[in-house]
Amino acid sequence: MPAVGRPTADLAARKALVSVLDLRQLGNVATGGKGRPATRIGEIAPARWPR
């Protein structure tokens, strides 16, 4: 939970801040322009060891 008295303690303020983000540009900056949007969440199932 955000700290009481801080600007981001207000849920409406947090939603407003997130709503103006350009997620495509943020992703480009974070990955040096080499990333791409995720298509799913999670991890790949582990491979079984040969017996």
mmCIF entry with sequence, helices, sheets and N, C-alpha, C, O atoms, coordinates in Angstrom:
data_MODEL
# 
_entry.id   MODEL 
# 
_entity.id                         1 
_entity.type                       polymer 
_entity.pdbx_number_of_molecules   1 
# 
_entity_poly.entity_id                      1 
_entity_poly.type                           'polypeptide(L)' 
_entity_poly.nstd_linkage                   no 
_entity_poly.nstd_monomer                   no 
_entity_poly.pdbx_seq_one_letter_code       MPAVGRPTADLAARKALVSVLDLRQLGNVATGGKGRPATRIGEIAPARWPR 
_entity_poly.pdbx_seq_one_letter_code_can   MPAVGRPTADLAARKALVSVLDLRQLGNVATGGKGRPATRIGEIAPARWPR 
_entity_poly.pdbx_strand_id                 A 
# 
loop_
_entity_poly_seq.entity_id 
_entity_poly_seq.num 
_entity_poly_seq.mon_id 
_entity_poly_seq.hetero 
1 1  MET n 
1 2  PRO n 
1 3  ALA n 
1 4  VAL n 
1 5  GLY n 
1 6  ARG n 
1 7  PRO n 
1 8  THR n 
1 9  ALA n 
1 10 ASP n 
1 11 LEU n 
1 12 ALA n 
1 13 ALA n 
1 14 ARG n 
1 15 LYS n 
1 16 ALA n 
1 17 LEU n 
1 18 VAL n 
1 19 SER n 
1 20 VAL n 
1 21 LEU n 
1 22 ASP n 
1 23 LEU n 
1 24 ARG n 
1 25 GLN n 
1 26 LEU n 
1 27 GLY n 
1 28 ASN n 
1 29 VAL n 
1 30 ALA n 
1 31 THR n 
1 32 GLY n 
1 33 GLY n 
1 34 LYS n 
1 35 GLY n 
1 36 ARG n 
1 37 PRO n 
1 38 ALA n 
1 39 THR n 
1 40 ARG n 
1 41 ILE n 
1 42 GLY n 
1 43 GLU n 
1 44 ILE n 
1 45 ALA n 
1 46 PRO n 
1 47 ALA n 
1 48 ARG n 
1 49 TRP n 
1 50 PRO n 
1 51 ARG n 
# 
_struct_asym.id          A 
_struct_asym.entity_id   1 
# 
loop_
_struct_conf.conf_type_id 
_struct_conf.id 
_struct_conf.pdbx_PDB_helix_id 
_struct_conf.beg_label_comp_id 
_struct_conf.beg_label_asym_id 
_struct_conf.beg_label_seq_id 
_struct_conf.pdbx_beg_PDB_ins_code 
_struct_conf.end_label_comp_id 
_struct_conf.end_label_asym_id 
_struct_conf.end_label_seq_id 
_struct_conf.pdbx_end_PDB_ins_code 
_struct_conf.beg_auth_comp_id 
_struct_conf.beg_auth_asym_id 
_struct_conf.beg_auth_seq_id 
_struct_conf.end_auth_comp_id 
_struct_conf.end_auth_asym_id 
_struct_conf.end_auth_seq_id 
_struct_conf.pdbx_PDB_helix_class 
_struct_conf.details 
_struct_conf.pdbx_PDB_helix_length 
HELX_P HELX_P1 AA1 PRO A 7  ? ALA A 9  ? PRO A 7  ALA A 9  5 ? 3 
HELX_P HELX_P2 AA2 LEU A 11 ? SER A 19 ? LEU A 11 SER A 19 1 ? 9 
HELX_P HELX_P3 AA3 LEU A 23 ? THR A 31 ? LEU A 23 THR A 31 1 ? 9 
# 
_struct_conf_type.id          HELX_P 
_struct_conf_type.criteria    ? 
_struct_conf_type.reference   ? 
# 
loop_
_atom_site.group_PDB 
_atom_site.id 
_atom_site.type_symbol 
_atom_site.label_atom_id 
_atom_site.label_alt_id 
_atom_site.label_comp_id 
_atom_site.label_asym_id 
_atom_site.label_entity_id 
_atom_site.label_seq_id 
_atom_site.pdbx_PDB_ins_code 
_atom_site.Cartn_x 
_atom_site.Cartn_y 
_atom_site.Cartn_z 
_atom_site.occupancy 
_atom_site.B_iso_or_equiv 
_atom_site.pdbx_formal_charge 
_atom_site.auth_seq_id 
_atom_site.auth_comp_id 
_atom_site.auth_asym_id 
_atom_site.auth_atom_id 
_atom_site.pdbx_PDB_model_num 
ATOM 1   N N  . MET A 1 1  ? 0.847  -1.174  0.000   1.00 0.00 ? 1  MET A N  1 
ATOM 2   C CA . MET A 1 1  ? 0.000  0.000   0.000   1.00 0.00 ? 1  MET A CA 1 
ATOM 3   C C  . MET A 1 1  ? 0.895  1.242   0.000   1.00 0.00 ? 1  MET A C  1 
ATOM 4   O O  . MET A 1 1  ? 1.857  1.310   0.765   1.00 0.00 ? 1  MET A O  1 
ATOM 5   N N  . PRO A 1 2  ? 0.585  2.222   -0.852  1.00 0.00 ? 2  PRO A N  1 
ATOM 6   C CA . PRO A 1 2  ? 1.383  3.454   -0.898  1.00 0.00 ? 2  PRO A CA 1 
ATOM 7   C C  . PRO A 1 2  ? 1.339  4.198   0.437   1.00 0.00 ? 2  PRO A C  1 
ATOM 8   O O  . PRO A 1 2  ? 0.376  4.085   1.195   1.00 0.00 ? 2  PRO A O  1 
ATOM 9   N N  . ALA A 1 3  ? 2.366  4.934   0.700   1.00 0.00 ? 3  ALA A N  1 
ATOM 10  C CA . ALA A 1 3  ? 2.478  5.677   1.952   1.00 0.00 ? 3  ALA A CA 1 
ATOM 11  C C  . ALA A 1 3  ? 1.403  6.757   2.049   1.00 0.00 ? 3  ALA A C  1 
ATOM 12  O O  . ALA A 1 3  ? 1.153  7.490   1.092   1.00 0.00 ? 3  ALA A O  1 
ATOM 13  N N  . VAL A 1 4  ? 0.787  6.841   3.192   1.00 0.00 ? 4  VAL A N  1 
ATOM 14  C CA . VAL A 1 4  ? -0.233 7.853   3.446   1.00 0.00 ? 4  VAL A CA 1 
ATOM 15  C C  . VAL A 1 4  ? 0.399  9.237   3.330   1.00 0.00 ? 4  VAL A C  1 
ATOM 16  O O  . VAL A 1 4  ? 1.505  9.463   3.822   1.00 0.00 ? 4  VAL A O  1 
ATOM 17  N N  . GLY A 1 5  ? -0.305 10.162  2.678   1.00 0.00 ? 5  GLY A N  1 
ATOM 18  C CA . GLY A 1 5  ? 0.192  11.515  2.538   1.00 0.00 ? 5  GLY A CA 1 
ATOM 19  C C  . GLY A 1 5  ? 1.023  11.734  1.282   1.00 0.00 ? 5  GLY A C  1 
ATOM 20  O O  . GLY A 1 5  ? 1.353  12.874  0.954   1.00 0.00 ? 5  GLY A O  1 
ATOM 21  N N  . ARG A 1 6  ? 1.365  10.668  0.578   1.00 0.00 ? 6  ARG A N  1 
ATOM 22  C CA . ARG A 1 6  ? 2.134  10.790  -0.663  1.00 0.00 ? 6  ARG A CA 1 
ATOM 23  C C  . ARG A 1 6  ? 1.157  10.961  -1.825  1.00 0.00 ? 6  ARG A C  1 
ATOM 24  O O  . ARG A 1 6  ? 0.025  10.485  -1.737  1.00 0.00 ? 6  ARG A O  1 
ATOM 25  N N  . PRO A 1 7  ? 1.557  11.623  -2.907  1.00 0.00 ? 7  PRO A N  1 
ATOM 26  C CA . PRO A 1 7  ? 0.648  11.812  -4.037  1.00 0.00 ? 7  PRO A CA 1 
ATOM 27  C C  . PRO A 1 7  ? 0.115  10.497  -4.611  1.00 0.00 ? 7  PRO A C  1 
ATOM 28  O O  . PRO A 1 7  ? -1.031 10.435  -5.058  1.00 0.00 ? 7  PRO A O  1 
ATOM 29  N N  . THR A 1 8  ? 0.926  9.465   -4.602  1.00 0.00 ? 8  THR A N  1 
ATOM 30  C CA . THR A 1 8  ? 0.482  8.193   -5.169  1.00 0.00 ? 8  THR A CA 1 
ATOM 31  C C  . THR A 1 8  ? -0.318 7.337   -4.188  1.00 0.00 ? 8  THR A C  1 
ATOM 32  O O  . THR A 1 8  ? -0.635 6.187   -4.491  1.00 0.00 ? 8  THR A O  1 
ATOM 33  N N  . ALA A 1 9  ? -0.642 7.876   -3.036  1.00 0.00 ? 9  ALA A N  1 
ATOM 34  C CA . ALA A 1 9  ? -1.516 7.156   -2.110  1.00 0.00 ? 9  ALA A CA 1 
ATOM 35  C C  . ALA A 1 9  ? -2.943 7.132   -2.656  1.00 0.00 ? 9  ALA A C  1 
ATOM 36  O O  . ALA A 1 9  ? -3.746 6.287   -2.260  1.00 0.00 ? 9  ALA A O  1 
ATOM 37  N N  . ASP A 1 10 ? -3.259 8.052   -3.557  1.00 0.00 ? 10 ASP A N  1 
ATOM 38  C CA . ASP A 1 10 ? -4.593 8.152   -4.137  1.00 0.00 ? 10 ASP A CA 1 
ATOM 39  C C  . ASP A 1 10 ? -4.686 7.246   -5.367  1.00 0.00 ? 10 ASP A C  1 
ATOM 40  O O  . ASP A 1 10 ? -3.927 7.412   -6.322  1.00 0.00 ? 10 ASP A O  1 
ATOM 41  N N  . LEU A 1 11 ? -5.615 6.292   -5.340  1.00 0.00 ? 11 LEU A N  1 
ATOM 42  C CA . LEU A 1 11 ? -5.779 5.356   -6.446  1.00 0.00 ? 11 LEU A CA 1 
ATOM 43  C C  . LEU A 1 11 ? -6.062 6.090   -7.753  1.00 0.00 ? 11 LEU A C  1 
ATOM 44  O O  . LEU A 1 11 ? -5.519 5.715   -8.792  1.00 0.00 ? 11 LEU A O  1 
ATOM 45  N N  . ALA A 1 12 ? -6.886 7.110   -7.728  1.00 0.00 ? 12 ALA A N  1 
ATOM 46  C CA . ALA A 1 12 ? -7.208 7.856   -8.944  1.00 0.00 ? 12 ALA A CA 1 
ATOM 47  C C  . ALA A 1 12 ? -5.949 8.507   -9.530  1.00 0.00 ? 12 ALA A C  1 
ATOM 48  O O  . ALA A 1 12 ? -5.797 8.569   -10.750 1.00 0.00 ? 12 ALA A O  1 
ATOM 49  N N  . ALA A 1 13 ? -5.061 8.985   -8.680  1.00 0.00 ? 13 ALA A N  1 
ATOM 50  C CA . ALA A 1 13 ? -3.813 9.598   -9.156  1.00 0.00 ? 13 ALA A CA 1 
ATOM 51  C C  . ALA A 1 13 ? -2.931 8.539   -9.813  1.00 0.00 ? 13 ALA A C  1 
ATOM 52  O O  . ALA A 1 13 ? -2.328 8.802   -10.853 1.00 0.00 ? 13 ALA A O  1 
ATOM 53  N N  . ARG A 1 14 ? -2.848 7.361   -9.229  1.00 0.00 ? 14 ARG A N  1 
ATOM 54  C CA . ARG A 1 14 ? -2.043 6.284   -9.824  1.00 0.00 ? 14 ARG A CA 1 
ATOM 55  C C  . ARG A 1 14 ? -2.602 5.860   -11.170 1.00 0.00 ? 14 ARG A C  1 
ATOM 56  O O  . ARG A 1 14 ? -1.847 5.644   -12.118 1.00 0.00 ? 14 ARG A O  1 
ATOM 57  N N  . LYS A 1 15 ? -3.929 5.738   -11.263 1.00 0.00 ? 15 LYS A N  1 
ATOM 58  C CA . LYS A 1 15 ? -4.553 5.370   -12.529 1.00 0.00 ? 15 LYS A CA 1 
ATOM 59  C C  . LYS A 1 15 ? -4.299 6.428   -13.593 1.00 0.00 ? 15 LYS A C  1 
ATOM 60  O O  . LYS A 1 15 ? -4.040 6.097   -14.750 1.00 0.00 ? 15 LYS A O  1 
ATOM 61  N N  . ALA A 1 16 ? -4.373 7.696   -13.210 1.00 0.00 ? 16 ALA A N  1 
ATOM 62  C CA . ALA A 1 16 ? -4.131 8.785   -14.161 1.00 0.00 ? 16 ALA A CA 1 
ATOM 63  C C  . ALA A 1 16 ? -2.695 8.748   -14.668 1.00 0.00 ? 16 ALA A C  1 
ATOM 64  O O  . ALA A 1 16 ? -2.455 8.948   -15.859 1.00 0.00 ? 16 ALA A O  1 
ATOM 65  N N  . LEU A 1 17 ? -1.742 8.496   -13.778 1.00 0.00 ? 17 LEU A N  1 
ATOM 66  C CA . LEU A 1 17 ? -0.339 8.434   -14.185 1.00 0.00 ? 17 LEU A CA 1 
ATOM 67  C C  . LEU A 1 17 ? -0.094 7.299   -15.171 1.00 0.00 ? 17 LEU A C  1 
ATOM 68  O O  . LEU A 1 17 ? 0.611  7.478   -16.164 1.00 0.00 ? 17 LEU A O  1 
ATOM 69  N N  . VAL A 1 18 ? -0.667 6.143   -14.903 1.00 0.00 ? 18 VAL A N  1 
ATOM 70  C CA . VAL A 1 18 ? -0.476 4.984   -15.769 1.00 0.00 ? 18 VAL A CA 1 
ATOM 71  C C  . VAL A 1 18 ? -1.176 5.186   -17.113 1.00 0.00 ? 18 VAL A C  1 
ATOM 72  O O  . VAL A 1 18 ? -0.686 4.721   -18.142 1.00 0.00 ? 18 VAL A O  1 
ATOM 73  N N  . SER A 1 19 ? -2.308 5.871   -17.110 1.00 0.00 ? 19 SER A N  1 
ATOM 74  C CA . SER A 1 19 ? -3.082 6.034   -18.345 1.00 0.00 ? 19 SER A CA 1 
ATOM 75  C C  . SER A 1 19 ? -2.364 6.874   -19.394 1.00 0.00 ? 19 SER A C  1 
ATOM 76  O O  . SER A 1 19 ? -2.685 6.768   -20.578 1.00 0.00 ? 19 SER A O  1 
ATOM 77  N N  . VAL A 1 20 ? -1.409 7.699   -19.000 1.00 0.00 ? 20 VAL A N  1 
ATOM 78  C CA . VAL A 1 20 ? -0.715 8.552   -19.970 1.00 0.00 ? 20 VAL A CA 1 
ATOM 79  C C  . VAL A 1 20 ? 0.614  7.964   -20.436 1.00 0.00 ? 20 VAL A C  1 
ATOM 80  O O  . VAL A 1 20 ? 1.322  8.596   -21.220 1.00 0.00 ? 20 VAL A O  1 
ATOM 81  N N  . LEU A 1 21 ? 0.962  6.771   -19.970 1.00 0.00 ? 21 LEU A N  1 
ATOM 82  C CA . LEU A 1 21 ? 2.206  6.139   -20.412 1.00 0.00 ? 21 LEU A CA 1 
ATOM 83  C C  . LEU A 1 21 ? 2.082  5.655   -21.848 1.00 0.00 ? 21 LEU A C  1 
ATOM 84  O O  . LEU A 1 21 ? 1.051  5.100   -22.230 1.00 0.00 ? 21 LEU A O  1 
ATOM 85  N N  . ASP A 1 22 ? 3.101  5.855   -22.629 1.00 0.00 ? 22 ASP A N  1 
ATOM 86  C CA . ASP A 1 22 ? 3.191  5.296   -23.974 1.00 0.00 ? 22 ASP A CA 1 
ATOM 87  C C  . ASP A 1 22 ? 3.968  3.991   -23.822 1.00 0.00 ? 22 ASP A C  1 
ATOM 88  O O  . ASP A 1 22 ? 5.198  3.982   -23.859 1.00 0.00 ? 22 ASP A O  1 
ATOM 89  N N  . LEU A 1 23 ? 3.238  2.892   -23.650 1.00 0.00 ? 23 LEU A N  1 
ATOM 90  C CA . LEU A 1 23 ? 3.870  1.614   -23.342 1.00 0.00 ? 23 LEU A CA 1 
ATOM 91  C C  . LEU A 1 23 ? 4.771  1.121   -24.473 1.00 0.00 ? 23 LEU A C  1 
ATOM 92  O O  . LEU A 1 23 ? 5.784  0.474   -24.210 1.00 0.00 ? 23 LEU A O  1 
ATOM 93  N N  . ARG A 1 24 ? 4.424  1.411   -25.715 1.00 0.00 ? 24 ARG A N  1 
ATOM 94  C CA . ARG A 1 24 ? 5.280  1.006   -26.830 1.00 0.00 ? 24 ARG A CA 1 
ATOM 95  C C  . ARG A 1 24 ? 6.624  1.729   -26.755 1.00 0.00 ? 24 ARG A C  1 
ATOM 96  O O  . ARG A 1 24 ? 7.672  1.106   -26.923 1.00 0.00 ? 24 ARG A O  1 
ATOM 97  N N  . GLN A 1 25 ? 6.598  3.040   -26.504 1.00 0.00 ? 25 GLN A N  1 
ATOM 98  C CA . GLN A 1 25 ? 7.842  3.804   -26.411 1.00 0.00 ? 25 GLN A CA 1 
ATOM 99  C C  . GLN A 1 25 ? 8.641  3.385   -25.179 1.00 0.00 ? 25 GLN A C  1 
ATOM 100 O O  . GLN A 1 25 ? 9.867  3.288   -25.242 1.00 0.00 ? 25 GLN A O  1 
ATOM 101 N N  . LEU A 1 26 ? 7.964  3.139   -24.071 1.00 0.00 ? 26 LEU A N  1 
ATOM 102 C CA . LEU A 1 26 ? 8.636  2.677   -22.863 1.00 0.00 ? 26 LEU A CA 1 
ATOM 103 C C  . LEU A 1 26 ? 9.344  1.346   -23.122 1.00 0.00 ? 26 LEU A C  1 
ATOM 104 O O  . LEU A 1 26 ? 10.477 1.148   -22.685 1.00 0.00 ? 26 LEU A O  1 
ATOM 105 N N  . GLY A 1 27 ? 8.678  0.442   -23.827 1.00 0.00 ? 27 GLY A N  1 
ATOM 106 C CA . GLY A 1 27 ? 9.288  -0.840  -24.177 1.00 0.00 ? 27 GLY A CA 1 
ATOM 107 C C  . GLY A 1 27 ? 10.490 -0.661  -25.085 1.00 0.00 ? 27 GLY A C  1 
ATOM 108 O O  . GLY A 1 27 ? 11.496 -1.352  -24.924 1.00 0.00 ? 27 GLY A O  1 
ATOM 109 N N  . ASN A 1 28 ? 10.396 0.265   -26.043 1.00 0.00 ? 28 ASN A N  1 
ATOM 110 C CA . ASN A 1 28 ? 11.529 0.525   -26.935 1.00 0.00 ? 28 ASN A CA 1 
ATOM 111 C C  . ASN A 1 28 ? 12.733 1.037   -26.161 1.00 0.00 ? 28 ASN A C  1 
ATOM 112 O O  . ASN A 1 28 ? 13.864 0.628   -26.423 1.00 0.00 ? 28 ASN A O  1 
ATOM 113 N N  . VAL A 1 29 ? 12.499 1.914   -25.226 1.00 0.00 ? 29 VAL A N  1 
ATOM 114 C CA . VAL A 1 29 ? 13.597 2.458   -24.422 1.00 0.00 ? 29 VAL A CA 1 
ATOM 115 C C  . VAL A 1 29 ? 14.193 1.360   -23.537 1.00 0.00 ? 29 VAL A C  1 
ATOM 116 O O  . VAL A 1 29 ? 15.413 1.237   -23.425 1.00 0.00 ? 29 VAL A O  1 
ATOM 117 N N  . ALA A 1 30 ? 13.322 0.564   -22.911 1.00 0.00 ? 30 ALA A N  1 
ATOM 118 C CA . ALA A 1 30 ? 13.784 -0.465  -21.981 1.00 0.00 ? 30 ALA A CA 1 
ATOM 119 C C  . ALA A 1 30 ? 14.593 -1.564  -22.678 1.00 0.00 ? 30 ALA A C  1 
ATOM 120 O O  . ALA A 1 30 ? 15.480 -2.161  -22.068 1.00 0.00 ? 30 ALA A O  1 
ATOM 121 N N  . THR A 1 31 ? 14.290 -1.831  -23.948 1.00 0.00 ? 31 THR A N  1 
ATOM 122 C CA . THR A 1 31 ? 14.966 -2.925  -24.652 1.00 0.00 ? 31 THR A CA 1 
ATOM 123 C C  . THR A 1 31 ? 15.917 -2.439  -25.733 1.00 0.00 ? 31 THR A C  1 
ATOM 124 O O  . THR A 1 31 ? 16.424 -3.238  -26.521 1.00 0.00 ? 31 THR A O  1 
ATOM 125 N N  . GLY A 1 32 ? 16.159 -1.150  -25.776 1.00 0.00 ? 32 GLY A N  1 
ATOM 126 C CA . GLY A 1 32 ? 17.044 -0.617  -26.808 1.00 0.00 ? 32 GLY A CA 1 
ATOM 127 C C  . GLY A 1 32 ? 16.471 -0.794  -28.198 1.00 0.00 ? 32 GLY A C  1 
ATOM 128 O O  . GLY A 1 32 ? 17.216 -0.887  -29.173 1.00 0.00 ? 32 GLY A O  1 
ATOM 129 N N  . GLY A 1 33 ? 15.131 -0.843  -28.299 1.00 0.00 ? 33 GLY A N  1 
ATOM 130 C CA . GLY A 1 33 ? 14.473 -0.993  -29.594 1.00 0.00 ? 33 GLY A CA 1 
ATOM 131 C C  . GLY A 1 33 ? 14.474 -2.407  -30.135 1.00 0.00 ? 33 GLY A C  1 
ATOM 132 O O  . GLY A 1 33 ? 14.045 -2.632  -31.267 1.00 0.00 ? 33 GLY A O  1 
ATOM 133 N N  . LYS A 1 34 ? 14.949 -3.372  -29.347 1.00 0.00 ? 34 LYS A N  1 
ATOM 134 C CA . LYS A 1 34 ? 15.064 -4.743  -29.832 1.00 0.00 ? 34 LYS A CA 1 
ATOM 135 C C  . LYS A 1 34 ? 14.023 -5.693  -29.241 1.00 0.00 ? 34 LYS A C  1 
ATOM 136 O O  . LYS A 1 34 ? 14.003 -6.878  -29.573 1.00 0.00 ? 34 LYS A O  1 
ATOM 137 N N  . GLY A 1 35 ? 13.171 -5.179  -28.377 1.00 0.00 ? 35 GLY A N  1 
ATOM 138 C CA . GLY A 1 35 ? 12.174 -6.042  -27.740 1.00 0.00 ? 35 GLY A CA 1 
ATOM 139 C C  . GLY A 1 35 ? 10.881 -6.067  -28.516 1.00 0.00 ? 35 GLY A C  1 
ATOM 140 O O  . GLY A 1 35 ? 10.719 -5.356  -29.507 1.00 0.00 ? 35 GLY A O  1 
ATOM 141 N N  . ARG A 1 36 ? 9.973  -6.883  -28.059 1.00 0.00 ? 36 ARG A N  1 
ATOM 142 C CA . ARG A 1 36 ? 8.639  -6.922  -28.639 1.00 0.00 ? 36 ARG A CA 1 
ATOM 143 C C  . ARG A 1 36 ? 7.644  -7.213  -27.524 1.00 0.00 ? 36 ARG A C  1 
ATOM 144 O O  . ARG A 1 36 ? 8.013  -7.781  -26.496 1.00 0.00 ? 36 ARG A O  1 
ATOM 145 N N  . PRO A 1 37 ? 6.392  -6.831  -27.716 1.00 0.00 ? 37 PRO A N  1 
ATOM 146 C CA . PRO A 1 37 ? 5.396  -7.029  -26.660 1.00 0.00 ? 37 PRO A CA 1 
ATOM 147 C C  . PRO A 1 37 ? 5.218  -8.514  -26.314 1.00 0.00 ? 37 PRO A C  1 
ATOM 148 O O  . PRO A 1 37 ? 5.344  -9.387  -27.172 1.00 0.00 ? 37 PRO A O  1 
ATOM 149 N N  . ALA A 1 38 ? 4.928  -8.768  -25.061 1.00 0.00 ? 38 ALA A N  1 
ATOM 150 C CA . ALA A 1 38 ? 4.676  -10.139 -24.618 1.00 0.00 ? 38 ALA A CA 1 
ATOM 151 C C  . ALA A 1 38 ? 3.373  -10.639 -25.235 1.00 0.00 ? 38 ALA A C  1 
ATOM 152 O O  . ALA A 1 38 ? 2.430  -9.871  -25.427 1.00 0.00 ? 38 ALA A O  1 
ATOM 153 N N  . THR A 1 39 ? 3.334  -11.911 -25.537 1.00 0.00 ? 39 THR A N  1 
ATOM 154 C CA . THR A 1 39 ? 2.119  -12.510 -26.075 1.00 0.00 ? 39 THR A CA 1 
ATOM 155 C C  . THR A 1 39 ? 1.441  -13.422 -25.056 1.00 0.00 ? 39 THR A C  1 
ATOM 156 O O  . THR A 1 39 ? 0.308  -13.861 -25.259 1.00 0.00 ? 39 THR A O  1 
ATOM 157 N N  . ARG A 1 40 ? 2.138  -13.702 -23.967 1.00 0.00 ? 40 ARG A N  1 
ATOM 158 C CA . ARG A 1 40 ? 1.559  -14.511 -22.899 1.00 0.00 ? 40 ARG A CA 1 
ATOM 159 C C  . ARG A 1 40 ? 2.334  -14.268 -21.617 1.00 0.00 ? 40 ARG A C  1 
ATOM 160 O O  . ARG A 1 40 ? 3.429  -13.705 -21.627 1.00 0.00 ? 40 ARG A O  1 
ATOM 161 N N  . ILE A 1 41 ? 1.756  -14.696 -20.537 1.00 0.00 ? 41 ILE A N  1 
ATOM 162 C CA . ILE A 1 41 ? 2.387  -14.530 -19.234 1.00 0.00 ? 41 ILE A CA 1 
ATOM 163 C C  . ILE A 1 41 ? 2.688  -15.917 -18.697 1.00 0.00 ? 41 ILE A C  1 
ATOM 164 O O  . ILE A 1 41 ? 1.870  -16.827 -18.822 1.00 0.00 ? 41 ILE A O  1 
ATOM 165 N N  . GLY A 1 42 ? 3.839  -16.077 -18.111 1.00 0.00 ? 42 GLY A N  1 
ATOM 166 C CA . GLY A 1 42 ? 4.196  -17.357 -17.527 1.00 0.00 ? 42 GLY A CA 1 
ATOM 167 C C  . GLY A 1 42 ? 5.550  -17.807 -18.026 1.00 0.00 ? 42 GLY A C  1 
ATOM 168 O O  . GLY A 1 42 ? 6.279  -17.057 -18.674 1.00 0.00 ? 42 GLY A O  1 
ATOM 169 N N  . GLU A 1 43 ? 5.859  -19.008 -17.720 1.00 0.00 ? 43 GLU A N  1 
ATOM 170 C CA . GLU A 1 43 ? 7.145  -19.533 -18.144 1.00 0.00 ? 43 GLU A CA 1 
ATOM 171 C C  . GLU A 1 43 ? 6.925  -20.806 -18.943 1.00 0.00 ? 43 GLU A C  1 
ATOM 172 O O  . GLU A 1 43 ? 5.865  -21.428 -18.877 1.00 0.00 ? 43 GLU A O  1 
ATOM 173 N N  . ILE A 1 44 ? 7.915  -21.167 -19.675 1.00 0.00 ? 44 ILE A N  1 
ATOM 174 C CA . ILE A 1 44 ? 7.849  -22.379 -20.479 1.00 0.00 ? 44 ILE A CA 1 
ATOM 175 C C  . ILE A 1 44 ? 7.927  -23.585 -19.545 1.00 0.00 ? 44 ILE A C  1 
ATOM 176 O O  . ILE A 1 44 ? 8.700  -23.594 -18.587 1.00 0.00 ? 44 ILE A O  1 
ATOM 177 N N  . ALA A 1 45 ? 7.128  -24.585 -19.833 1.00 0.00 ? 45 ALA A N  1 
ATOM 178 C CA . ALA A 1 45 ? 7.142  -25.796 -19.008 1.00 0.00 ? 45 ALA A CA 1 
ATOM 179 C C  . ALA A 1 45 ? 8.524  -26.432 -19.051 1.00 0.00 ? 45 ALA A C  1 
ATOM 180 O O  . ALA A 1 45 ? 9.135  -26.500 -20.117 1.00 0.00 ? 45 ALA A O  1 
ATOM 181 N N  . PRO A 1 46 ? 9.024  -26.896 -17.921 1.00 0.00 ? 46 PRO A N  1 
ATOM 182 C CA . PRO A 1 46 ? 10.362 -27.504 -17.905 1.00 0.00 ? 46 PRO A CA 1 
ATOM 183 C C  . PRO A 1 46 ? 10.387 -28.793 -18.718 1.00 0.00 ? 46 PRO A C  1 
ATOM 184 O O  . PRO A 1 46 ? 9.416  -29.548 -18.753 1.00 0.00 ? 46 PRO A O  1 
ATOM 185 N N  . ALA A 1 47 ? 11.511 -29.019 -19.363 1.00 0.00 ? 47 ALA A N  1 
ATOM 186 C CA . ALA A 1 47 ? 11.696 -30.256 -20.133 1.00 0.00 ? 47 ALA A CA 1 
ATOM 187 C C  . ALA A 1 47 ? 12.004 -31.403 -19.168 1.00 0.00 ? 47 ALA A C  1 
ATOM 188 O O  . ALA A 1 47 ? 12.646 -31.203 -18.137 1.00 0.00 ? 47 ALA A O  1 
ATOM 189 N N  . ARG A 1 48 ? 11.544 -32.588 -19.511 1.00 0.00 ? 48 ARG A N  1 
ATOM 190 C CA . ARG A 1 48 ? 11.845 -33.748 -18.672 1.00 0.00 ? 48 ARG A CA 1 
ATOM 191 C C  . ARG A 1 48 ? 13.244 -34.239 -18.951 1.00 0.00 ? 48 ARG A C  1 
ATOM 192 O O  . ARG A 1 48 ? 13.719 -34.206 -20.086 1.00 0.00 ? 48 ARG A O  1 
ATOM 193 N N  . TRP A 1 49 ? 13.887 -34.687 -17.918 1.00 0.00 ? 49 TRP A N  1 
ATOM 194 C CA . TRP A 1 49 ? 15.218 -35.277 -18.086 1.00 0.00 ? 49 TRP A CA 1 
ATOM 195 C C  . TRP A 1 49 ? 15.055 -36.641 -18.726 1.00 0.00 ? 49 TRP A C  1 
ATOM 196 O O  . TRP A 1 49 ? 14.106 -37.357 -18.407 1.00 0.00 ? 49 TRP A O  1 
ATOM 197 N N  . PRO A 1 50 ? 15.950 -37.018 -19.616 1.00 0.00 ? 50 PRO A N  1 
ATOM 198 C CA . PRO A 1 50 ? 15.869 -38.373 -20.201 1.00 0.00 ? 50 PRO A CA 1 
ATOM 199 C C  . PRO A 1 50 ? 16.125 -39.412 -19.107 1.00 0.00 ? 50 PRO A C  1 
ATOM 200 O O  . PRO A 1 50 ? 16.881 -39.175 -18.164 1.00 0.00 ? 50 PRO A O  1 
ATOM 201 N N  . ARG A 1 51 ? 15.489 -40.540 -19.255 1.00 0.00 ? 51 ARG A N  1 
ATOM 202 C CA . ARG A 1 51 ? 15.684 -41.626 -18.265 1.00 0.00 ? 51 ARG A CA 1 
ATOM 203 C C  . ARG A 1 51 ? 16.646 -42.639 -18.760 1.00 0.00 ? 51 ARG A C  1 
ATOM 204 O O  . ARG A 1 51 ? 16.927 -43.615 -18.065 1.00 0.00 ? 51 ARG A O  1 
# 
